[in-house]
Amino acid sequence: ILPHFDPVRAAAEIRRVAELPHIVGVQVRPNPAMDFKHLNHDVYEPIWTAAEETGLPVGMHPLCSADLPGAIRGMKLHQLGTSDIPVQDQDDFGSDNIFFTQVIGNPVDMMTAITFMTAGGVLERHPGLKVVFLEANGGWIVPWLERLDHHYEMYAWDVPWLTQKPSEYFRRQCWISFDADESTLAFTARSPLVGADRIVWASDFPHPDAKYPGTTAMVAESVKDLTLAEQQAIAGGNAAALYGLDLGR
C-alpha cells in the first residue's frame, strides 16, 4: 500500500518491494491526493514509472473516507448529518455516514481515475503499465468507455496527446473487478470495449457488503452463459495472468 501523499517515496517503495518474495502488486487510492491534482499530473509520474519498470500491477481501491481529496470531499458527502449510528473510526475517515459516501464516492472516484489514466495520457506515456480497478462494481464500465470514446471523437483537440481511443488503452493495459452477483458481468465480458480477459471478480470478504455465504455459486451463476474458457478466465485465470501467479504450484 503506497504512501499516496509522497509520490517519490511511493516510487521508492515500489522498487523496494519488487525485490521481495511473494509481492505481486501494489495498491493506491484512486483519489487526486496531491491537492486535487489528477492522476495524469506530472507529480505522480514517479509512481507510474516505477510500476512500469518493475512490472508490478497497480491496483486502485477506493475508500468511503474524506481523508483524501476526491468525490466525497468535493461533493461534501462526508458531513451530511443523516446517520444515527456513528461511523467506526470516524475521526480517521472524516465521514458521518457510509451509505452516501460509499454508494457515490467509490464509483465516482474510480470513473475519474479511469478517465485520467486513459484519456489523460498516463497509459499513452507508460505502455507497459498495468492497472486494475477494484471493488467499485464493474457494470458501469462499458457505458463509461463508450462515453469517453464519444468525447474523444467530438473534442479531440482537448486531448492532443492521445493516439488511440480511451477504450483502446483500457483494453491494452487495464482490468476491472466485478462483485460476484453483478447482472452485467456476462454483458461486459461480451463487449468489445472490455472482454472476458479484462475481468476479475471480488468477494469483498469479510466486509459488510460482501456477497457471503454462497459467493462462488453467485460467480458461477453470473458467468454461466459464457464459454468455458471465458468462465475459467474470470474465475481465476485473468488474476493469475495479471499477477504472474503459477496456478500449477
C-alpha positions in Angstrom: 0.0 0.0 0.0 1.7 3.1 -1.2 2.3 6.4 0.6 -0.1 8.4 -1.5 0.9 11.9 -0.3 4.5 11.4 -1.4 4.9 10.0 -5.0 8.7 9.9 -4.7 8.6 7.8 -1.6 5.8 5.7 -3.2 8.1 5.0 -6.2 10.9 4.0 -3.8 8.6 1.7 -2.1 7.5 0.1 -5.4 11.2 -0.6 -6.2 11.9 -1.9 -2.7 9.0 -4.4 -2.6 9.6 -5.5 -6.2 12.7 -7.3 -4.9 10.8 -9.2 -2.1 9.3 -12.7 -2.5 5.6 -13.1 -2.9 4.9 -9.4 -3.7 2.8 -9.4 -7.0 1.3 -5.9 -7.0 0.9 -2.5 -5.2 -2.2 -0.6 -4.2 -3.0 3.1 -4.5 -6.2 5.0 -3.9 -7.9 6.5 -7.0 -8.1 9.9 -5.4 -6.3 13.0 -6.7 -4.3 13.1 -3.4 -1.9 16.0 -4.2 -4.2 18.9 -3.7 -6.8 17.7 -6.3 -4.1 17.3 -8.9 -5.5 14.5 -11.1 -3.6 11.3 -11.8 -2.2 12.4 -15.1 -0.4 15.3 -13.4 3.4 15.2 -13.5 3.6 14.9 -9.7 2.5 11.3 -10.0 5.0 10.3 -12.7 7.4 8.6 -10.2 4.7 6.1 -9.3 3.8 5.2 -12.9 7.4 5.0 -13.9 8.4 2.7 -11.1 5.4 0.4 -11.6 6.1 0.1 -15.3 9.8 -0.5 -14.8 9.3 -3.2 -12.1 6.3 -4.8 -13.8 4.1 -4.6 -10.7 0.4 -4.0 -11.5 -1.1 -1.0 -9.7 -4.4 -1.9 -8.0 -6.7 1.1 -7.4 -9.0 0.6 -4.5 -11.5 3.2 -3.2 -12.4 4.0 0.4 -15.5 5.8 1.7 -13.4 8.3 3.5 -12.8 12.1 3.3 -9.1 11.8 4.3 -8.1 12.5 0.7 -9.3 14.9 -2.0 -11.9 13.3 -4.2 -15.6 12.9 -4.8 -16.5 12.6 -1.1 -14.7 15.8 -0.1 -15.5 17.6 -3.3 -19.3 16.9 -3.1 -19.3 17.3 0.7 -20.8 13.8 1.2 -18.9 13.2 4.4 -20.8 15.5 6.7 -24.5 15.1 5.8 -25.7 14.7 9.4 -28.2 12.0 8.3 -26.9 8.9 10.3 -28.0 8.0 13.8 -25.3 5.3 14.0 -21.7 6.6 14.5 -19.2 5.5 11.8 -16.5 3.3 13.1 -13.1 5.2 13.0 -15.0 8.4 12.1 -12.0 10.5 13.3 -9.8 8.8 10.7 -12.4 8.6 7.9 -13.8 12.1 8.5 -17.3 10.9 7.4 -20.5 10.7 9.3 -22.2 8.2 7.0 -21.4 5.1 5.0 -24.4 4.9 2.6 -23.8 8.1 0.6 -20.0 8.2 0.8 -19.7 4.6 -0.4 -22.5 4.4 -3.0 -21.4 7.7 -4.7 -17.8 8.2 -3.7 -16.4 4.8 -4.6 -17.5 4.5 -8.3 -17.2 8.3 -9.0 -13.5 8.3 -7.8 -12.9 5.2 -9.9 -14.5 6.6 -13.0 -12.4 9.7 -12.5 -9.3 7.6 -12.2 -10.0 5.6 -15.3 -10.6 8.9 -17.2 -7.3 10.4 -16.3 -5.3 7.2 -16.7 -6.7 6.6 -20.2 -7.8 10.0 -21.7 -5.4 11.9 -19.5 -2.4 10.3 -21.2 -0.8 8.2 -18.4 -1.2 4.9 -20.3 0.0 6.6 -23.5 3.2 7.6 -21.8 3.6 4.3 -20.0 2.6 1.5 -22.4 3.9 -1.2 -20.1 2.0 -0.1 -17.0 -0.8 -2.5 -15.8 -3.7 -1.1 -13.8 -6.6 -2.9 -12.2 -9.6 -1.1 -10.9 -11.0 -2.9 -7.8 -14.2 -3.1 -5.8 -16.3 -0.2 -7.1 -18.5 -2.5 -9.1 -18.0 -3.0 -12.9 -21.3 -2.8 -14.6 -20.8 0.9 -15.5 -17.5 0.3 -17.3 -18.9 -0.3 -20.8 -21.1 2.8 -21.0 -18.3 4.8 -19.4 -15.8 3.7 -22.0 -18.4 4.5 -24.7 -18.8 8.0 -23.3 -15.0 8.5 -23.2 -14.6 7.4 -26.8 -17.5 9.6 -27.9 -15.9 12.6 -26.3 -12.6 11.7 -27.8 -14.2 11.8 -31.2 -16.0 15.1 -30.5 -13.4 17.0 -28.6 -10.1 15.5 -29.7 -8.4 19.0 -29.5 -8.6 18.8 -25.7 -6.6 15.5 -25.6 -4.0 16.0 -28.3 -1.6 13.6 -26.6 -3.8 10.6 -27.4 -3.0 8.3 -30.3 -5.8 5.9 -29.6 -9.4 5.9 -28.2 -9.6 5.8 -24.4 -11.2 2.3 -24.6 -8.2 1.0 -26.5 -5.9 2.0 -23.7 -8.2 0.2 -21.3 -8.3 -2.9 -23.5 -4.5 -2.9 -23.7 -3.5 -2.2 -20.1 -6.4 -2.4 -17.7 -8.6 -4.8 -15.8 -11.7 -4.3 -13.7 -13.3 -6.3 -10.9 -16.9 -7.3 -10.6 -18.9 -8.3 -7.5 -19.9 -11.9 -7.7 -23.6 -11.2 -8.2 -23.5 -8.3 -10.8 -26.0 -8.9 -13.5 -23.9 -7.1 -16.1 -20.9 -9.3 -15.8 -21.6 -11.5 -18.9 -22.7 -8.5 -20.9 -19.4 -6.8 -20.1 -17.4 -9.9 -21.0 -19.0 -10.0 -24.4 -18.4 -6.3 -25.1 -15.5 -5.5 -27.4 -14.7 -2.5 -25.2 -13.8 -4.7 -22.3 -14.0 -8.5 -22.9 -13.8 -11.6 -20.7 -10.0 -11.3 -20.5 -10.2 -8.0 -18.7 -12.4 -9.0 -15.8 -11.5 -10.3 -12.3 -14.0 -10.8 -9.5 -14.1 -9.6 -5.9 -15.7 -11.2 -2.9 -15.0 -8.2 -0.6 -14.9 -10.7 2.3 -15.2 -10.0 5.2 -16.7 -6.5 4.7 -20.4 -6.0 5.5 -21.4 -5.7 1.8 -19.6 -9.0 0.9 -21.7 -11.5 -1.0 -21.3 -14.3 1.6 -22.1 -17.1 2.0 -22.5 -18.6 -1.5 -20.0 -16.3 -3.2 -18.6 -18.9 -5.7 -22.1 -20.0 -6.6 -23.0 -16.4 -7.4 -20.0 -16.1 -9.7 -20.9 -19.4 -11.4 -24.5 -18.1 -12.0 -23.2 -14.7 -13.3 -20.9 -16.4 -16.0 -23.0 -19.5 -16.8 -23.9 -18.3 -20.3 -20.2 -17.6 -21.3 -17.9 -20.2 -22.8 -15.9 -22.5 -20.5 -12.7 -20.7 -21.4 -14.3 -17.3 -20.5 -15.6 -18.7 -17.3 -12.2 -20.0 -16.3 -10.6 -16.8 -17.2 -12.9 -14.7 -15.0 -12.9 -17.2 -12.1 -9.1 -17.1 -11.7 -7.1 -17.2 -14.9 -7.2 -13.5 -15.5 -6.0 -12.7 -12.0 -3.3 -15.3 -12.3 -2.0 -13.8 -15.5 -2.2 -10.3 -14.2 -0.3 -11.0 -11.1 2.1 -13.6 -12.6 0.8 -16.5 -10.4 1.6 -20.1 -11.1 -1.6 -22.0 -10.7 0.2 -25.3 -11.1 2.1 -24.9 -7.8 
